[in-house]
Amino acid sequence: MSRFNVDIIPDNLAALPVPPTPQIDEAAKRQGFTSREPAERLYKNDASKEATVPLSIRPPLSVANRFIAYCKQNRLSYWEGLNELMTKAGI
């Protein structure tokens, strides 16, 4: 004999009523549970909703210093600096 009284479990669990999702979420929040749904991504500006990819390069120090100085001088992020240089080069 089991130490658990499994006889109280209904045969058809699907027939039991399920509370609406907002009530479930509120009860979970009261108990300290947090949602596992992904948070909405916030963007620094509305124009940057395009997908991004990591781009890693290992330029010579002299080239990196020139590029960083160019971006600082023109107040550009690195991707904006790359975009501007590619546009000027007609790429």
C-alpha positions as CSV (number, residue, x, y, z in Angstrom):
1,M,0.0,0.0,0.0
2,S,1.3,3.5,-0.9
3,R,1.8,6.1,1.8
4,F,0.1,8.6,-0.6
5,N,-3.7,8.6,-1.0
6,V,-3.8,8.5,-4.8
7,D,-7.5,7.6,-4.7
8,I,-8.4,11.3,-4.2
9,I,-7.0,12.1,-7.7
10,P,-9.8,12.2,-10.3
11,D,-9.5,9.8,-13.2
12,N,-10.1,12.5,-15.8
13,L,-7.9,15.5,-14.9
14,A,-8.8,17.2,-18.2
15,A,-12.4,17.6,-17.0
16,L,-11.4,19.8,-14.1
17,P,-12.0,23.6,-14.7
18,V,-8.8,25.6,-15.3
19,P,-8.7,29.2,-13.9
20,P,-8.1,32.0,-16.4
21,T,-4.5,32.8,-17.0
22,P,-4.6,36.3,-15.4
23,Q,-5.8,34.7,-12.1
24,I,-3.0,32.1,-12.3
25,D,-0.4,34.8,-12.9
26,E,-1.7,36.9,-10.0
27,A,-1.6,33.9,-7.6
28,A,1.9,33.0,-8.7
29,K,3.0,36.6,-8.2
30,R,1.6,36.7,-4.7
31,Q,3.6,33.6,-3.9
32,G,6.8,35.1,-5.2
33,F,7.1,33.4,-8.6
34,T,8.4,35.3,-11.6
35,S,7.3,34.9,-15.2
36,R,9.5,32.7,-17.4
37,E,8.1,34.5,-20.5
38,P,10.8,36.5,-22.2
39,A,10.9,40.2,-21.3
40,E,10.1,42.7,-24.1
41,R,13.3,44.1,-25.6
42,L,13.7,47.8,-25.1
43,Y,15.6,49.8,-27.7
44,K,17.7,52.9,-27.1
45,N,16.0,54.6,-30.0
46,D,13.1,53.5,-32.2
47,A,15.2,53.5,-35.4
48,S,17.3,50.5,-34.2
49,K,14.8,47.7,-34.3
50,E,16.8,45.9,-37.1
51,A,18.3,42.6,-36.1
52,T,22.0,42.7,-35.1
53,V,24.8,40.3,-35.3
54,P,28.1,40.1,-33.4
55,L,31.1,41.1,-35.5
56,S,34.5,40.5,-34.1
57,I,37.7,41.6,-36.0
58,R,41.3,41.8,-35.0
59,P,42.7,44.8,-36.8
60,P,46.3,46.0,-36.4
61,L,46.6,48.5,-33.5
62,S,47.2,51.4,-35.9
63,V,44.0,50.7,-37.8
64,A,42.0,50.2,-34.7
65,N,43.3,53.5,-33.2
66,R,42.4,55.4,-36.3
67,F,38.9,53.9,-36.4
68,I,38.2,54.5,-32.7
69,A,39.5,58.1,-33.1
70,Y,37.2,58.6,-36.1
71,C,34.2,57.3,-34.2
72,K,35.0,59.5,-31.1
73,Q,35.6,62.6,-33.2
74,N,32.3,62.2,-35.0
75,R,30.4,60.9,-31.9
76,L,29.5,57.6,-33.6
77,S,29.0,54.2,-32.1
78,Y,31.3,51.6,-33.8
79,W,28.5,50.2,-36.0
80,E,27.5,53.8,-37.0
81,G,31.2,54.5,-37.9
82,L,31.4,51.3,-39.9
83,N,28.2,52.2,-41.7
84,E,29.3,55.7,-42.5
85,L,32.7,54.5,-43.9
86,M,31.1,51.8,-46.0
87,T,28.6,54.4,-47.3
88,K,31.4,56.8,-48.2
89,A,33.2,53.9,-50.0
90,G,30.1,53.1,-52.0
91,I,29.7,49.6,-50.4
